[in-house]
Amino acid sequence: SNGTISDINVTIDLDHTCTKDLSATLTSPSGASILLFDLSSMPVCSSDLEETIFDDEAGQELLQGSSPFVGPHKPIDSLSNFDGEDAYGEWTLVVDDDTIGDSGTLYTWSLEFTVY
């Protein structure tokens, strides 16, 4: 996409044996980063983010939801931090697993831009 960002949403589809080990960071082409989610405070292991949409306008945060996490949720840091940036370029999603011994698969992730 070319243009200046006025809104951005992120969709993630992943399976993991213990999502409470996971956090994710999104970095724009300019090098700005936001924390999308950090599930380390979950009381027990849960699994799967199924077409989970991170949207500033969502009604609940991910930690307020239940597994599998489906549909819109607010990110920890605001995606509006990217507003005003150029959408064009390489965007990076990093999903961190802070515990050894379990496994997971990131099936897809995508960005939806509203630009002007």
C-alpha positions in Angstrom: 0.0 0.0 0.0 1.1 3.5 -0.7 -0.2 6.5 1.2 -0.3 8.0 4.6 -1.8 5.8 7.3 -4.9 7.0 9.1 -5.9 3.6 10.5 -4.3 0.2 10.7 -5.5 -3.2 11.9 -3.5 -6.4 12.3 -4.9 -10.0 11.9 -3.1 -13.0 13.3 -3.8 -16.7 13.0 -1.6 -18.9 15.2 -1.8 -22.1 17.2 0.4 -22.7 20.3 0.5 -25.2 23.1 0.7 -22.4 25.7 -0.2 -18.9 24.5 0.6 -17.4 28.0 4.3 -17.7 26.9 3.7 -15.4 23.9 4.0 -11.7 23.2 4.1 -9.9 19.8 5.6 -6.7 18.5 4.8 -4.9 15.2 7.5 -2.7 13.7 6.9 -0.3 10.8 9.3 0.6 8.0 10.3 3.7 9.9 11.5 1.5 12.9 8.6 2.5 15.2 7.3 -0.4 17.3 4.3 -1.3 19.3 3.4 -4.2 21.6 0.4 -5.9 20.2 -0.1 -8.4 23.0 1.6 -10.0 26.0 -0.2 -13.0 27.4 2.2 -13.7 30.3 -0.3 -12.7 32.9 -2.8 -15.4 31.8 -3.4 -17.7 34.8 -3.2 -20.9 32.7 -2.0 -22.0 29.3 -4.6 -21.4 26.6 -4.3 -21.9 22.9 -4.9 -20.3 19.6 -5.4 -16.9 18.1 -7.9 -17.6 15.4 -8.2 -14.7 12.9 -7.6 -12.4 15.9 -7.9 -8.8 14.8 -6.0 -6.1 16.6 -8.0 -2.9 16.2 -7.8 0.3 18.4 -11.6 0.5 18.1 -12.3 -3.0 19.4 -14.5 -3.4 22.5 -12.1 -5.5 24.6 -8.5 -6.2 25.2 -7.1 -9.7 24.5 -6.7 -10.5 28.2 -10.4 -9.9 28.7 -11.3 -12.5 26.1 -11.1 -16.3 26.2 -9.4 -18.9 24.2 -9.5 -19.4 21.4 -9.1 -15.6 20.8 -11.3 -14.8 17.8 -12.3 -11.5 16.3 -11.5 -7.9 17.3 -9.4 -7.0 20.3 -7.5 -3.9 21.4 -3.7 -4.1 21.2 -1.7 -3.2 24.3 -0.1 -0.2 22.6 -2.2 1.9 20.3 -1.9 1.2 16.6 -2.6 4.9 16.1 1.0 5.4 16.9 1.6 4.5 13.2 -0.9 7.2 12.0 0.8 9.7 9.7 3.5 7.2 8.6 3.8 6.0 5.0 2.3 2.5 4.7 4.8 1.5 2.0 7.7 -0.7 3.1 8.7 -3.7 5.1 6.6 -4.3 8.2 7.8 -6.8 10.7 5.9 -9.0 13.2 7.9 -10.7 15.9 6.2 -13.3 18.1 8.2 -14.2 21.1 7.9 -17.4 23.1 9.6 -16.9 26.5 9.4 -20.6 27.6 11.1 -23.6 26.1 9.5 -27.0 25.7 6.3 -26.1 23.8 5.5 -25.4 20.2 3.3 -23.4 17.9 2.7 -22.3 14.3 2.1 -18.8 12.9 -0.2 -19.6 10.0 -0.9 -16.1 8.7 -0.7 -12.5 9.6 -1.9 -9.5 7.6 -2.2 -5.7 7.8 -5.2 -3.7 6.8 -4.5 0.0 6.1 -6.8 3.0 5.7 -4.7 5.6 3.9 -5.1 9.1 2.5 
